[in-house]
């Protein structure tokens, strides 16, 4: 069983973190120095849990509903040609800003801001977009935070209490502000209000529906991995608000989702958590 755990954990970690993942992890966790977030902060609890696999898929689906954000992703991110590279860059950014020393976290933010500054274009409907626009960054942020927190509260090993949820939103606001988001929400009430404020801007464009099909139905995975991935996708969809599912044309199966789908999500996240148990701390 230990050999199985190691092989499965190594395979998952390589997918998420890339071939240089072990070296990057050692640097992030082993470098001495002050950090943005201490070990007691809820952002470490949420971002270190297997529920992030579900939360990450949910975030991609929800973020796609803003036409300007989706146009930027479709034209500049290379999510179809290099989806694993995009995942690895995103996971590394989350790890560095959550667990790394403050200087490395700031460098990671500066690099992302430089990339955002270069990403400009026009949607198929003629609307201009700029990835560094604070309003657009704000949508990406709130969709991501809402997704990570929602998945964690349902599938996390240690769901947060009410104060912990507010503290998580406040923790993520520090990273968002560094990235250029104006006045990011700092508690759950503010997060819900900000999400509601974006609703009139959201719609399912052709690019958004194509991205949903790619994410859910055509992942670049070997056949042996598609069953577990389908479980992750089904649970990501089940945690979306009904209005978002309706826009993307995703089904709602009452009864089945609350029983079979949710139970499969708990079983799979427990398996991932077991397989990816962290290595012994660096001495």
N, C-alpha and C positions, 0 to 999 in steps of 0.2 A: 504493500500500500504506500509506503514511503517513496519507493521508486516511481510509482504511478503519480503520486502527488507532485514530485519534483519535475517529471516530464511534462505533465499538464500545466503546472505553474510556469515553467520555462517557456512553453509554447505560447501561452496567453500573454506573458510579460513581453516576449519578443514582438508579438503582434501590436501591442499597445505602445511600447517604448522604443522599439527598433533594435537593431543589432548592437548599438552602443548603450542600450538601456542599463546594463549592470554598472558600467563606468559612470554614467550620468547619475544613477541612483546613489552610488557611493559618494560622489562629489556633493550631491544635494544634502544628504543626511550626515555625511562625515566631516564636512568643512566647519570648523569652529567659527563662531561669530554671532552677532545679534541677528535676529530674524523678525520679519513683520508680524509673525504670529507665534505665540508661545505654545507649548505642548498642551495646554489646557483649553485652547480655543476651539470652538465647534467647527470651524472651517477645516481643521485637521481631521476631525471625526468624519465629516461628510465626504471629503475628497479622498479619504483613505479607505472607503468602504466599497464592496463589490456592487452596491446599488448604483454606482456611477456608470456601469455598463448600460443599465436601463435609462438612467437619467441623461446620459449623453445622446442616445438615440432620440429620446423625447425632445431634447433641446434642438437637435437638427431639424426635426419635423416642425416644431413650433416656430423656430427662427425663419424657416422658408416662407412663412405666410406674409412677411413684409416684402413687397415687390422690389424695393430698392436693395434690401439686404440680399435677397435671392438673386437678383441680377448681378450683384458684385461677386457672389459666390460662384455663379454659373460661368462668369466670364474670366475670373482671375484665380480661383482657388485650386483648380485642377482636381476637384473631388472625384471625377470619374476616372481620369487617367492615373491618379496617384492617391487613392483614398486612404491607404495605410500610412503614407507619408504625412498626409494632413492630420490624421489621427495622432500620429506620433509627435508631431510638432505641437499639437494642442495639449496632449497629455504632459509633455515636457514643460510647457509653459505653466500649466496648473500645478505641477509638482514643484517647480522652482519658486513660484510666487507663494505657494502654500507652506513649503517646508524649507526652502533654501535660505541662505544668508541674505541679508538685506541688499548688499551690493549686487549679488547675482539676480535677485528679484527685480531690482531697478533696471539692470541691463536687459533682462528679458522684456520688460515693459517698453523700454526705449526701442528695442528691435521691432516689436510689434507695431509701435506707433510709426516708425519709419516705413514699414510695409503699408500700413493703412494710408499714409500720406500719398503714396504713389497710386493707389487704387481709385481710379476715376472712370466714369463712363456714362452711358445712356441706356436706359431700359428699352426694350422693343417698342414701348409706347411713347418713347421720346422724353422720359423723365430723367434728368441728370442725377447721378449719385456720386458720393465721395465717401469712402470707407472711414475717413477721419471725422465725418460729421458727428458732433456729439449726440444729436438726436438719434441717429441711426445706431451709433454705438450703444446708446441707452436701451434700444430695443433688444439688441443681441445680448446685452447683459441681463436684463430682467427675464428674458425667455430662458436663458441658461440657469440663472439662480433659481427660478421657480421650478425648473425641471429637476435640477440636482436635489433640491430640498424635498420636492414631492416624491421622488423615487426613494430617497433616503428614509422618509417618514413611513413609507409603505414596506420597503424591503431591507432597510438598514439593520445591522446587528444591534445597534443601540440608538433607537430613535430619540430625537431631542425633545425636551419638554418645551413649553411655550417660550420661556425666557431663552432657552438655547436656540430655538428657531430664530427669534429676533436677533440674537447675537451672531448667528451665522450670516444673516442678511447684512448686518453691520460690518462683519469681517470682509465680505465680498465687496462691500462699497469702497473699501480702501483700495483694492486692486482696480475697481472700475474707475475711480477718480483719477488714479495714476495713468490709466489708459486714455483719459480724456472725456469720460462721461460727466455731464453736468448734474450735480446734486443727485447722485444715485440713492435709491431708497435704503433706509437703514433699519427697517423692521418689517414684519409681515404685512401689516396694514398698509404701509407705504408701498410695498411690492405689489400688493393686490390693486391698489389705486393706480399705480403706474401702468400695470398690464391693461387695466380697463381703459386708460387714456389712449393707449395705442390701438384699441380695437377698430375704430373707424378707418384706420390706415391699412388694415390687413385684408388680403384677398389671396385666393389660390390662383396664381398664374400658371401658365403651361409649364414653366420651368420648375415651379414648386411641386406640381403633381409628378413631373418626371423625376425630380429628386426623391420624392417619397417612394416611387416605384423602385428606383435604384437602391435606396437604403433598405427597403423592406423585402423586396422580391428578387433583386439581382445583385446581392453582395458578392464581391470577388473572393469567395471562400471555397475550399474543397468541399465535396458533397458531405463528407463525414461531419463537418462542422456546421452544416446548414440547419440541422434540427435544433441544436442549442441556440443558434443565432435566431431562428424563428421564434423561439420562446422569448428571447430578449425583445425582439420586435413587437410581438403580441402584447407584452406587458408594457412596453413604451407607449403603444397606441392606447392601451386601456387606461393609462393615467392622464391622457390628454383631455382637456375640457371638450364637451360635446360639440361646441361651436367650431373648434379647430378641426375636429374629426370630420364634421360636416363639410367644411370648406375643402378639405383634402380628399373627400370621397371615401373615407375610411369607415369600415363597418362598426356597428355597435351591437354586441350580443349579450343582452342582459341575462343574468343568471349564470351563463357560461363564464363570463369574465370574472365575476365575483367568486367563483368556485374553482373551476379547473385552471383557468389562465393564471389567476393569482397564486394558486398553490404551486403551479409549475415555476412561476417567477421566484417564489421563496426557495424552492428546492434548488434551482439553478444558481441563485446568488449565494446560497450556502455552500454549494460545490465550488464556485469560483473563490469564495473566501477561504475555504480549506486549501485549495490548490495554490493560492497566491499568498499564503501566510508569509509575513515579512521575514527576511533573514535575520540572524542574530545581530544586535547593534555593533557598529564599528567601535572598537576600543582604541 
